[in-house]
Protein backbone atom coordinates (compact mmCIF):
# COMPACT_ATOMS: atom_id res chain seq x y z
CA UNK A 1 0.00 0.00 0.00
CA UNK A 2 1.33 3.38 -1.01
CA UNK A 3 -0.21 6.37 0.77
CA UNK A 4 -2.26 8.52 -1.57
CA UNK A 5 -2.23 5.97 -4.39
CA UNK A 6 -6.02 6.17 -4.66
CA UNK A 7 -5.84 9.96 -4.98
CA UNK A 8 -3.59 10.24 -8.06
CA UNK A 9 -6.43 11.17 -10.43
CA UNK A 10 -7.95 13.61 -7.93
CA UNK A 11 -4.60 15.38 -7.56
CA UNK A 12 -4.21 15.62 -11.34
CA UNK A 13 -7.74 17.00 -11.76
CA UNK A 14 -7.23 19.55 -8.99
CA UNK A 15 -4.43 21.13 -11.01
CA UNK A 16 -6.97 21.85 -13.79
CA UNK A 17 -9.84 23.02 -11.57
CA UNK A 18 -11.77 25.91 -13.05
CA UNK A 19 -10.75 25.17 -16.64
CA UNK A 20 -13.77 22.95 -17.35
CA UNK A 21 -17.43 22.88 -16.33
CA UNK A 22 -17.57 19.07 -16.40
CA UNK A 23 -15.08 16.25 -16.67
CA UNK A 24 -16.46 12.84 -17.62
CA UNK A 25 -14.51 9.79 -16.51
CA UNK A 26 -15.44 6.69 -18.49
CA UNK A 27 -14.14 3.67 -16.60
CA UNK A 28 -14.28 -0.05 -17.32
CA UNK A 29 -16.74 -1.99 -15.15
CA UNK A 30 -13.96 -3.62 -13.12
CA UNK A 31 -13.50 -2.43 -9.55
CA UNK A 32 -9.73 -1.93 -9.66
CA UNK A 33 -7.36 0.92 -8.91
CA UNK A 34 -8.60 3.00 -11.87
CA UNK A 35 -12.18 2.84 -10.57
CA UNK A 36 -11.10 3.72 -7.01
CA UNK A 37 -9.16 6.72 -8.34
CA UNK A 38 -12.16 7.85 -10.40
CA UNK A 39 -14.54 7.50 -7.44
CA UNK A 40 -12.17 9.41 -5.16
CA UNK A 41 -11.85 12.21 -7.72
CA UNK A 42 -15.49 12.69 -8.70
CA UNK A 43 -18.36 14.67 -7.22
CA UNK A 44 -21.11 12.50 -8.70
CA UNK A 45 -21.40 8.99 -10.13
CA UNK A 46 -23.62 7.98 -13.06
CA UNK A 47 -23.64 4.23 -13.69
CA UNK A 48 -25.02 3.12 -17.06
CA UNK A 49 -26.43 -0.37 -16.47
CA UNK A 50 -28.13 -2.88 -18.72
CA UNK A 51 -31.58 -3.87 -17.48
CA UNK A 52 -30.74 -7.53 -16.87
CA UNK A 53 -30.04 -9.63 -13.73
CA UNK A 54 -26.29 -10.14 -14.26
CA UNK A 55 -25.71 -6.41 -14.73
CA UNK A 56 -27.68 -5.68 -11.56
CA UNK A 57 -25.33 -7.96 -9.61
CA UNK A 58 -22.37 -5.89 -10.82
CA UNK A 59 -24.27 -2.71 -10.02
CA UNK A 60 -24.65 -3.77 -6.37
CA UNK A 61 -20.90 -4.26 -6.14
CA UNK A 62 -20.29 -0.84 -7.72
CA UNK A 63 -22.66 0.88 -5.28
CA UNK A 64 -20.92 -0.80 -2.31
CA UNK A 65 -17.55 0.41 -3.60
CA UNK A 66 -18.87 3.95 -4.08
CA UNK A 67 -20.23 3.86 -0.53
CA UNK A 68 -16.83 2.75 0.80
CA UNK A 69 -15.11 5.62 -1.05
CA UNK A 70 -17.76 8.06 0.23
CA UNK A 71 -17.13 7.00 3.83
CA UNK A 72 -13.35 7.25 3.45
CA UNK A 73 -13.63 10.72 1.84
CA UNK A 74 -16.16 11.80 4.47
CA UNK A 75 -18.26 13.67 1.93
CA UNK A 76 -21.36 12.99 -0.11
CA UNK A 77 -20.97 11.00 -3.34
CA UNK A 78 -24.37 10.83 -5.08
CA UNK A 79 -24.85 7.73 -7.26
CA UNK A 80 -27.37 7.72 -10.14
CA UNK A 81 -28.32 4.71 -12.24
CA UNK A 82 -28.86 5.12 -15.99
CA UNK A 83 -30.72 2.08 -17.42
CA UNK A 84 -29.56 1.07 -20.91
CA UNK A 85 -30.76 -1.45 -23.49
CA UNK A 86 -34.18 -1.53 -21.84
CA UNK A 87 -36.80 -3.53 -23.72
CA UNK A 88 -40.30 -3.17 -22.32
CA UNK A 89 -41.33 -6.44 -24.00
CA UNK A 90 -38.94 -8.59 -21.93
Biopython code that builds the backbone (N, CA, C, O; Angstrom):
import numpy as np
from Bio.PDB.StructureBuilder import StructureBuilder

atoms = [
    (1, "UNK", "N", (0.830, -1.202, 0.000)),
    (1, "UNK", "CA", (0.000, 0.000, 0.000)),
    (1, "UNK", "C", (0.865, 1.253, 0.000)),
    (1, "UNK", "O", (1.718, 1.431, 0.870)),
    (2, "UNK", "N", (0.642, 2.100, -0.962)),
    (2, "UNK", "CA", (1.331, 3.376, -1.008)),
    (2, "UNK", "C", (0.347, 4.462, -0.609)),
    (2, "UNK", "O", (-0.744, 4.536, -1.175)),
    (3, "UNK", "N", (0.707, 5.310, 0.356)),
    (3, "UNK", "CA", (-0.209, 6.373, 0.770)),
    (3, "UNK", "C", (-0.553, 7.285, -0.400)),
    (3, "UNK", "O", (0.325, 7.688, -1.163)),
    (4, "UNK", "N", (-1.822, 7.604, -0.534)),
    (4, "UNK", "CA", (-2.259, 8.523, -1.573)),
    (4, "UNK", "C", (-2.391, 7.915, -2.955)),
    (4, "UNK", "O", (-2.707, 8.623, -3.912)),
    (5, "UNK", "N", (-2.153, 6.602, -3.080)),
    (5, "UNK", "CA", (-2.226, 5.969, -4.393)),
    (5, "UNK", "C", (-3.618, 6.116, -5.001)),
    (5, "UNK", "O", (-3.745, 6.299, -6.212)),
    (6, "UNK", "N", (-4.656, 6.039, -4.183)),
    (6, "UNK", "CA", (-6.020, 6.175, -4.664)),
    (6, "UNK", "C", (-6.420, 7.601, -4.977)),
    (6, "UNK", "O", (-7.542, 7.844, -5.422)),
    (7, "UNK", "N", (-5.520, 8.552, -4.752)),
    (7, "UNK", "CA", (-5.841, 9.964, -4.983)),
    (7, "UNK", "C", (-5.093, 10.557, -6.175)),
    (7, "UNK", "O", (-5.148, 11.768, -6.389)),
    (8, "UNK", "N", (-4.406, 9.738, -6.943)),
    (8, "UNK", "CA", (-3.595, 10.245, -8.058)),
    (8, "UNK", "C", (-4.432, 11.027, -9.064)),
    (8, "UNK", "O", (-4.034, 12.114, -9.484)),
    (9, "UNK", "N", (-5.578, 10.493, -9.453)),
    (9, "UNK", "CA", (-6.435, 11.173, -10.426)),
    (9, "UNK", "C", (-7.007, 12.458, -9.837)),
    (9, "UNK", "O", (-7.072, 13.480, -10.520)),
    (10, "UNK", "N", (-7.420, 12.411, -8.583)),
    (10, "UNK", "CA", (-7.954, 13.608, -7.929)),
    (10, "UNK", "C", (-6.898, 14.712, -7.896)),
    (10, "UNK", "O", (-7.215, 15.872, -8.162)),
    (11, "UNK", "N", (-5.671, 14.375, -7.581)),
    (11, "UNK", "CA", (-4.600, 15.377, -7.556)),
    (11, "UNK", "C", (-4.363, 15.967, -8.941)),
    (11, "UNK", "O", (-4.152, 17.173, -9.073)),
    (12, "UNK", "N", (-4.395, 15.133, -9.969)),
    (12, "UNK", "CA", (-4.206, 15.621, -11.340)),
    (12, "UNK", "C", (-5.354, 16.539, -11.754)),
    (12, "UNK", "O", (-5.128, 17.563, -12.399)),
    (13, "UNK", "N", (-6.579, 16.178, -11.388)),
    (13, "UNK", "CA", (-7.738, 16.996, -11.760)),
    (13, "UNK", "C", (-7.751, 18.321, -11.005)),
    (13, "UNK", "O", (-8.203, 19.331, -11.544)),
    (14, "UNK", "N", (-7.267, 18.332, -9.782)),
    (14, "UNK", "CA", (-7.234, 19.554, -8.986)),
    (14, "UNK", "C", (-6.366, 20.618, -9.658)),
    (14, "UNK", "O", (-6.660, 21.811, -9.578)),
    (15, "UNK", "N", (-5.307, 20.180, -10.313)),
    (15, "UNK", "CA", (-4.426, 21.134, -11.008)),
    (15, "UNK", "C", (-5.152, 21.850, -12.148)),
    (15, "UNK", "O", (-4.733, 22.932, -12.561)),
    (16, "UNK", "N", (-6.233, 21.259, -12.660)),
    (16, "UNK", "CA", (-6.968, 21.847, -13.787)),
    (16, "UNK", "C", (-8.338, 22.379, -13.363)),
    (16, "UNK", "O", (-9.186, 22.652, -14.213)),
    (17, "UNK", "N", (-8.555, 22.527, -12.072)),
    (17, "UNK", "CA", (-9.842, 23.019, -11.568)),
    (17, "UNK", "C", (-10.128, 24.404, -12.149)),
    (17, "UNK", "O", (-9.233, 25.242, -12.255)),
    (18, "UNK", "N", (-11.367, 24.624, -12.515)),
    (18, "UNK", "CA", (-11.772, 25.911, -13.055)),
    (18, "UNK", "C", (-11.620, 26.037, -14.562)),
    (18, "UNK", "O", (-12.133, 26.988, -15.153)),
    (19, "UNK", "N", (-10.933, 25.105, -15.193)),
    (19, "UNK", "CA", (-10.755, 25.168, -16.642)),
    (19, "UNK", "C", (-11.910, 24.519, -17.392)),
    (19, "UNK", "O", (-12.091, 24.766, -18.584)),
    (20, "UNK", "N", (-12.689, 23.692, -16.707)),
    (20, "UNK", "CA", (-13.773, 22.952, -17.347)),
    (20, "UNK", "C", (-15.014, 22.978, -16.460)),
    (20, "UNK", "O", (-14.910, 23.004, -15.234)),
    (21, "UNK", "N", (-16.186, 22.970, -17.089)),
    (21, "UNK", "CA", (-17.427, 22.879, -16.327)),
    (21, "UNK", "C", (-17.663, 21.450, -15.853)),
    (21, "UNK", "O", (-18.093, 21.228, -14.722)),
    (22, "UNK", "N", (-17.381, 20.486, -16.723)),
    (22, "UNK", "CA", (-17.570, 19.067, -16.400)),
    (22, "UNK", "C", (-16.386, 18.266, -16.923)),
    (22, "UNK", "O", (-15.798, 18.592, -17.954)),
    (23, "UNK", "N", (-16.058, 17.234, -16.203)),
    (23, "UNK", "CA", (-15.082, 16.249, -16.669)),
    (23, "UNK", "C", (-15.744, 14.891, -16.530)),
    (23, "UNK", "O", (-16.146, 14.499, -15.435)),
    (24, "UNK", "N", (-15.858, 14.175, -17.637)),
    (24, "UNK", "CA", (-16.459, 12.840, -17.620)),
    (24, "UNK", "C", (-15.356, 11.796, -17.574)),
    (24, "UNK", "O", (-14.426, 11.825, -18.380)),
    (25, "UNK", "N", (-15.464, 10.885, -16.635)),
    (25, "UNK", "CA", (-14.513, 9.785, -16.509)),
    (25, "UNK", "C", (-15.231, 8.504, -16.900)),
    (25, "UNK", "O", (-16.144, 8.060, -16.205)),
    (26, "UNK", "N", (-14.824, 7.921, -17.998)),
    (26, "UNK", "CA", (-15.440, 6.692, -18.495)),
    (26, "UNK", "C", (-14.531, 5.535, -18.112)),
    (26, "UNK", "O", (-13.456, 5.361, -18.685)),
    (27, "UNK", "N", (-14.968, 4.750, -17.143)),
    (27, "UNK", "CA", (-14.135, 3.671, -16.601)),
    (27, "UNK", "C", (-14.683, 2.308, -16.995)),
    (27, "UNK", "O", (-15.885, 2.157, -17.218)),
    (28, "UNK", "N", (-13.802, 1.318, -17.082)),
    (28, "UNK", "CA", (-14.280, -0.050, -17.321)),
    (28, "UNK", "C", (-15.056, -0.533, -16.098)),
    (28, "UNK", "O", (-14.892, 0.015, -15.008)),
    (29, "UNK", "N", (-15.887, -1.539, -16.263)),
    (29, "UNK", "CA", (-16.736, -1.987, -15.152)),
    (29, "UNK", "C", (-16.003, -2.772, -14.064)),
    (29, "UNK", "O", (-16.641, -3.257, -13.130)),
    (30, "UNK", "N", (-14.695, -2.907, -14.161)),
    (30, "UNK", "CA", (-13.957, -3.618, -13.119)),
    (30, "UNK", "C", (-13.690, -2.688, -11.945)),
    (30, "UNK", "O", (-13.497, -1.485, -12.125)),
    (31, "UNK", "N", (-13.680, -3.246, -10.754)),
    (31, "UNK", "CA", (-13.498, -2.430, -9.553)),
    (31, "UNK", "C", (-12.038, -2.456, -9.113)),
    (31, "UNK", "O", (-11.725, -2.928, -8.021)),
    (32, "UNK", "N", (-11.154, -1.954, -9.956)),
    (32, "UNK", "CA", (-9.733, -1.926, -9.657)),
    (32, "UNK", "C", (-9.272, -0.538, -9.250)),
    (32, "UNK", "O", (-10.074, 0.317, -8.876)),
    (33, "UNK", "N", (-7.964, -0.333, -9.330)),
    (33, "UNK", "CA", (-7.363, 0.924, -8.910)),
    (33, "UNK", "C", (-7.865, 2.111, -9.733)),
    (33, "UNK", "O", (-8.058, 3.198, -9.189)),
    (34, "UNK", "N", (-8.079, 1.916, -11.028)),
    (34, "UNK", "CA", (-8.597, 2.998, -11.868)),
    (34, "UNK", "C", (-9.970, 3.450, -11.376)),
    (34, "UNK", "O", (-10.235, 4.648, -11.285)),
    (35, "UNK", "N", (-10.840, 2.495, -11.060)),
    (35, "UNK", "CA", (-12.179, 2.839, -10.574)),
    (35, "UNK", "C", (-12.104, 3.554, -9.221)),
    (35, "UNK", "O", (-12.817, 4.533, -9.003)),
    (36, "UNK", "N", (-11.252, 3.075, -8.316)),
    (36, "UNK", "CA", (-11.105, 3.722, -7.007)),
    (36, "UNK", "C", (-10.618, 5.154, -7.186)),
    (36, "UNK", "O", (-11.125, 6.064, -6.530)),
    (37, "UNK", "N", (-9.643, 5.366, -8.062)),
    (37, "UNK", "CA", (-9.159, 6.722, -8.343)),
    (37, "UNK", "C", (-10.275, 7.599, -8.884)),
    (37, "UNK", "O", (-10.419, 8.747, -8.463)),
    (38, "UNK", "N", (-11.066, 7.071, -9.813)),
    (38, "UNK", "CA", (-12.163, 7.847, -10.398)),
    (38, "UNK", "C", (-13.203, 8.201, -9.338)),
    (38, "UNK", "O", (-13.678, 9.335, -9.287)),
    (39, "UNK", "N", (-13.554, 7.235, -8.493)),
    (39, "UNK", "CA", (-14.544, 7.498, -7.443)),
    (39, "UNK", "C", (-14.024, 8.516, -6.432)),
    (39, "UNK", "O", (-14.788, 9.353, -5.951)),
    (40, "UNK", "N", (-12.746, 8.454, -6.107)),
    (40, "UNK", "CA", (-12.165, 9.405, -5.160)),
    (40, "UNK", "C", (-12.114, 10.811, -5.748)),
    (40, "UNK", "O", (-12.178, 11.794, -5.010)),
    (41, "UNK", "N", (-12.000, 10.914, -7.071)),
    (41, "UNK", "CA", (-11.849, 12.214, -7.720)),
    (41, "UNK", "C", (-13.172, 12.884, -8.065)),
    (41, "UNK", "O", (-13.213, 14.100, -8.251)),
    (42, "UNK", "N", (-14.246, 12.123, -8.154)),
    (42, "UNK", "CA", (-15.486, 12.689, -8.700)),
    (42, "UNK", "C", (-16.407, 13.261, -7.624)),
    (42, "UNK", "O", (-16.274, 12.971, -6.435)),
    (43, "UNK", "N", (-17.343, 14.082, -8.091)),
    (43, "UNK", "CA", (-18.362, 14.673, -7.222)),
    (43, "UNK", "C", (-19.697, 13.963, -7.357)),
    (43, "UNK", "O", (-20.575, 14.117, -6.508)),
    (44, "UNK", "N", (-19.851, 13.193, -8.412)),
    (44, "UNK", "CA", (-21.110, 12.502, -8.704)),
    (44, "UNK", "C", (-20.794, 11.280, -9.544)),
    (44, "UNK", "O", (-19.848, 11.285, -10.332)),
    (45, "UNK", "N", (-21.593, 10.226, -9.375)),
    (45, "UNK", "CA", (-21.402, 8.987, -10.129)),
    (45, "UNK", "C", (-22.673, 8.690, -10.917)),
    (45, "UNK", "O", (-23.771, 8.691, -10.360)),
    (46, "UNK", "N", (-22.520, 8.435, -12.214)),
    (46, "UNK", "CA", (-23.621, 7.978, -13.057)),
    (46, "UNK", "C", (-23.199, 6.622, -13.603)),
    (46, "UNK", "O", (-22.186, 6.510, -14.294)),
    (47, "UNK", "N", (-23.982, 5.592, -13.289)),
    (47, "UNK", "CA", (-23.637, 4.227, -13.686)),
    (47, "UNK", "C", (-24.610, 3.752, -14.759)),
    (47, "UNK", "O", (-25.758, 3.433, -14.449)),
    (48, "UNK", "N", (-24.164, 3.701, -16.032)),
    (48, "UNK", "CA", (-25.020, 3.116, -17.064)),
    (48, "UNK", "C", (-25.062, 1.607, -16.857)),
    (48, "UNK", "O", (-24.022, 0.956, -16.756)),
    (49, "UNK", "N", (-26.274, 1.055, -16.794)),
    (49, "UNK", "CA", (-26.433, -0.367, -16.473)),
    (49, "UNK", "C", (-27.488, -0.993, -17.363)),
    (49, "UNK", "O", (-28.582, -0.452, -17.525)),
    (50, "UNK", "N", (-27.153, -2.137, -17.939)),
    (50, "UNK", "CA", (-28.132, -2.876, -18.724)),
    (50, "UNK", "C", (-29.218, -3.402, -17.794)),
    (50, "UNK", "O", (-28.947, -3.783, -16.655)),
    (51, "UNK", "N", (-30.435, -3.418, -18.289)),
    (51, "UNK", "CA", (-31.577, -3.869, -17.483)),
    (51, "UNK", "C", (-31.681, -5.395, -17.554)),
    (51, "UNK", "O", (-32.593, -5.941, -18.174)),
    (52, "UNK", "N", (-30.730, -6.069, -16.907)),
    (52, "UNK", "CA", (-30.743, -7.531, -16.866)),
    (52, "UNK", "C", (-30.122, -7.988, -15.540)),
    (52, "UNK", "O", (-29.327, -7.255, -14.952)),
    (53, "UNK", "N", (-30.470, -9.181, -15.066)),
    (53, "UNK", "CA", (-30.041, -9.635, -13.733)),
    (53, "UNK", "C", (-28.527, -9.625, -13.508)),
    (53, "UNK", "O", (-28.078, -9.186, -12.449)),
    (54, "UNK", "N", (-27.740, -10.089, -14.456)),
    (54, "UNK", "CA", (-26.292, -10.143, -14.258)),
    (54, "UNK", "C", (-25.705, -8.744, -14.082)),
    (54, "UNK", "O", (-24.819, -8.540, -13.253)),
    (55, "UNK", "N", (-26.192, -7.793, -14.851)),
    (55, "UNK", "CA", (-25.713, -6.413, -14.735)),
    (55, "UNK", "C", (-26.089, -5.828, -13.380)),
    (55, "UNK", "O", (-25.325, -5.051, -12.809)),
    (56, "UNK", "N", (-27.248, -6.189, -12.866)),
    (56, "UNK", "CA", (-27.675, -5.679, -11.561)),
    (56, "UNK", "C", (-26.789, -6.204, -10.443)),
    (56, "UNK", "O", (-26.584, -5.514, -9.444)),
    (57, "UNK", "N", (-26.260, -7.416, -10.595)),
    (57, "UNK", "CA", (-25.325, -7.958, -9.609)),
    (57, "UNK", "C", (-24.060, -7.097, -9.573)),
    (57, "UNK", "O", (-23.570, -6.753, -8.497)),
    (58, "UNK", "N", (-23.537, -6.751, -10.744)),
    (58, "UNK", "CA", (-22.365, -5.886, -10.821)),
    (58, "UNK", "C", (-22.652, -4.494, -10.296)),
    (58, "UNK", "O", (-21.781, -3.854, -9.707)),
    (59, "UNK", "N", (-23.866, -4.027, -10.507)),
    (59, "UNK", "CA", (-24.272, -2.712, -10.017)),
    (59, "UNK", "C", (-24.215, -2.661, -8.495)),
    (59, "UNK", "O", (-23.752, -1.674, -7.924)),
    (60, "UNK", "N", (-24.682, -3.717, -7.836)),
    (60, "UNK", "CA", (-24.654, -3.766, -6.371)),
    (60, "UNK", "C", (-23.220, -3.654, -5.862)),
    (60, "UNK", "O", (-22.960, -2.960, -4.880)),
    (61, "UNK", "N", (-22.307, -4.323, -6.517)),
    (61, "UNK", "CA", (-20.897, -4.256, -6.140)),
    (61, "UNK", "C", (-20.348, -2.847, -6.338)),
    (61, "UNK", "O", (-19.583, -2.354, -5.509)),
    (62, "UNK", "N", (-20.733, -2.206, -7.426)),
    (62, "UNK", "CA", (-20.291, -0.843, -7.715)),
    (62, "UNK", "C", (-20.805, 0.135, -6.663)),
    (62, "UNK", "O", (-20.065, 1.004, -6.203)),
    (63, "UNK", "N", (-22.067, -0.008, -6.285)),
    (63, "UNK", "CA", (-22.658, 0.882, -5.283)),
    (63, "UNK", "C", (-21.965, 0.691, -3.933)),
    (63, "UNK", "O", (-21.717, 1.668, -3.227)),
    (64, "UNK", "N", (-21.650, -0.549, -3.567)),
    (64, "UNK", "CA", (-20.923, -0.799, -2.310)),
    (64, "UNK", "C", (-19.544, -0.135, -2.342)),
    (64, "UNK", "O", (-19.108, 0.442, -1.346)),
    (65, "UNK", "N", (-18.869, -0.216, -3.473)),
    (65, "UNK", "CA", (-17.550, 0.408, -3.596)),
    (65, "UNK", "C", (-17.661, 1.925, -3.503)),
    (65, "UNK", "O", (-16.846, 2.567, -2.841)),
    (66, "UNK", "N", (-18.661, 2.501, -4.161)),
    (66, "UNK", "CA", (-18.873, 3.952, -4.079)),
    (66, "UNK", "C", (-19.168, 4.372, -2.647)),
    (66, "UNK", "O", (-18.708, 5.423, -2.202)),
    (67, "UNK", "N", (-19.930, 3.563, -1.925)),
    (67, "UNK", "CA", (-20.235, 3.856, -0.525)),
    (67, "UNK", "C", (-18.962, 3.825, 0.322)),
    (67, "UNK", "O", (-18.777, 4.676, 1.192)),
    (68, "UNK", "N", (-18.089, 2.852, 0.072)),
    (68, "UNK", "CA", (-16.829, 2.754, 0.798)),
    (68, "UNK", "C", (-15.966, 3.996, 0.546)),
    (68, "UNK", "O", (-15.381, 4.548, 1.478)),
    (69, "UNK", "N", (-15.892, 4.430, -0.711)),
    (69, "UNK", "CA", (-15.110, 5.623, -1.046)),
    (69, "UNK", "C", (-15.736, 6.852, -0.395)),
    (69, "UNK", "O", (-15.020, 7.719, 0.108)),
    (70, "UNK", "N", (-17.062, 6.934, -0.400)),
    (70, "UNK", "CA", (-17.757, 8.062, 0.226)),
    (70, "UNK", "C", (-17.422, 8.144, 1.712)),
    (70, "UNK", "O", (-17.146, 9.225, 2.231)),
    (71, "UNK", "N", (-17.447, 7.002, 2.394)),
    (71, "UNK", "CA", (-17.129, 7.000, 3.830)),
    (71, "UNK", "C", (-15.676, 7.382, 4.082)),
    (71, "UNK", "O", (-15.384, 8.088, 5.047)),
    (72, "UNK", "N", (-14.764, 6.929, 3.232)),
    (72, "UNK", "CA", (-13.350, 7.253, 3.447)),
    (72, "UNK", "C", (-13.066, 8.725, 3.130)),
    (72, "UNK", "O", (-12.190, 9.330, 3.748)),
    (73, "UNK", "N", (-13.795, 9.302, 2.177)),
    (73, "UNK", "CA", (-13.625, 10.721, 1.839)),
    (73, "UNK", "C", (-14.357, 11.623, 2.817)),
    (73, "UNK", "O", (-14.049, 12.809, 2.936)),
    (74, "UNK", "N", (-15.323, 11.052, 3.512)),
    (74, "UNK", "CA", (-16.162, 11.798, 4.466)),
    (74, "UNK", "C", (-16.883, 12.964, 3.801)),
    (74, "UNK", "O", (-16.974, 14.061, 4.352)),
    (75, "UNK", "N", (-17.395, 12.695, 2.600)),
    (75, "UNK", "CA", (-18.257, 13.673, 1.931)),
    (75, "UNK", "C", (-19.203, 12.929, 0.999)),
    (75, "UNK", "O", (-18.934, 11.807, 0.569)),
    (76, "UNK", "N", (-20.296, 13.577, 0.705)),
    (76, "UNK", "CA", (-21.363, 12.985, -0.112)),
    (76, "UNK", "C", (-20.861, 12.619, -1.505)),
    (76, "UNK", "O", (-20.126, 13.381, -2.135)),
    (77, "UNK", "N", (-21.268, 11.441, -1.976)),
    (77, "UNK", "CA", (-20.966, 10.997, -3.337)),
    (77, "UNK", "C", (-22.253, 10.429, -3.929)),
    (77, "UNK", "O", (-22.488, 9.223, -3.856)),
    (78, "UNK", "N", (-23.097, 11.299, -4.522)),
    (78, "UNK", "CA", (-24.367, 10.826, -5.085)),
    (78, "UNK", "C", (-24.141, 9.836, -6.223)),
    (78, "UNK", "O", (-23.279, 10.043, -7.078)),
    (79, "UNK", "N", (-24.924, 8.760, -6.224)),
    (79, "UNK", "CA", (-24.845, 7.733, -7.262)),
    (79, "UNK", "C", (-26.189, 7.679, -7.984)),
    (79, "UNK", "O", (-27.230, 7.500, -7.352)),
    (80, "UNK", "N", (-26.166, 7.834, -9.307)),
    (80, "UNK", "CA", (-27.368, 7.722, -10.136)),
    (80, "UNK", "C", (-27.205, 6.538, -11.069)),
    (80, "UNK", "O", (-26.103, 6.244, -11.533)),
    (81, "UNK", "N", (-28.315, 5.858, -11.342)),
    (81, "UNK", "CA", (-28.320, 4.707, -12.236)),
    (81, "UNK", "C", (-28.980, 5.126, -13.552)),
    (81, "UNK", "O", (-30.059, 5.717, -13.549)),
    (82, "UNK", "N", (-28.329, 4.818, -14.669)),
    (82, "UNK", "CA", (-28.859, 5.116, -15.994)),
    (82, "UNK", "C", (-29.132, 3.794, -16.707)),
    (82, "UNK", "O", (-28.203, 3.170, -17.219)),
    (83, "UNK", "N", (-30.410, 3.352, -16.749)),
    (83, "UNK", "CA", (-30.721, 2.082, -17.417)),
    (83, "UNK", "C", (-30.452, 2.174, -18.919)),
    (83, "UNK", "O", (-30.793, 3.169, -19.558)),
    (84, "UNK", "N", (-29.837, 1.127, -19.477)),
    (84, "UNK", "CA", (-29.560, 1.072, -20.911)),
    (84, "UNK", "C", (-30.110, -0.226, -21.480)),
    (84, "UNK", "O", (-30.375, -1.175, -20.743)),
    (85, "UNK", "N", (-30.277, -0.258, -22.787)),
    (85, "UNK", "CA", (-30.756, -1.451, -23.494)),
    (85, "UNK", "C", (-32.033, -2.009, -22.868)),
    (85, "UNK", "O", (-32.208, -3.223, -22.766)),
    (86, "UNK", "N", (-32.909, -1.117, -22.455)),
    (86, "UNK", "CA", (-34.177, -1.527, -21.840)),
    (86, "UNK", "C", (-35.164, -1.918, -22.928)),
    (86, "UNK", "O", (-35.356, -1.175, -23.891)),
    (87, "UNK", "N", (-35.780, -3.064, -22.782)),
    (87, "UNK", "CA", (-36.801, -3.526, -23.719)),
    (87, "UNK", "C", (-38.055, -3.837, -22.918)),
    (87, "UNK", "O", (-38.091, -4.805, -22.158)),
    (88, "UNK", "N", (-39.065, -3.028, -23.087)),
    (88, "UNK", "CA", (-40.303, -3.167, -22.322)),
    (88, "UNK", "C", (-40.973, -4.529, -22.546)),
    (88, "UNK", "O", (-41.738, -4.993, -21.700)),
    (89, "UNK", "N", (-40.686, -5.158, -23.669)),
    (89, "UNK", "CA", (-41.328, -6.438, -24.001)),
    (89, "UNK", "C", (-40.734, -7.620, -23.237)),
    (89, "UNK", "O", (-41.338, -8.692, -23.208)),
    (90, "UNK", "N", (-39.568, -7.450, -22.621)),
    (90, "UNK", "CA", (-38.941, -8.586, -21.929)),
    (90, "UNK", "C", (-38.998, -8.433, -20.440)),
    (90, "UNK", "O", (-38.516, -9.300, -19.711)),
]
sb = StructureBuilder()
sb.init_structure("model")
sb.init_model(0)
sb.init_chain("A")
sb.init_seg("    ")
for serial, (resi, resn, name, xyz) in enumerate(atoms, 1):
    if name == "N":
        sb.init_residue(resn, " ", resi, " ")
    sb.init_atom(name, np.array(xyz, "f"), 0.0, 1.0, " ", f" {name:<3s}", serial, name[0])
structure = sb.get_structure()
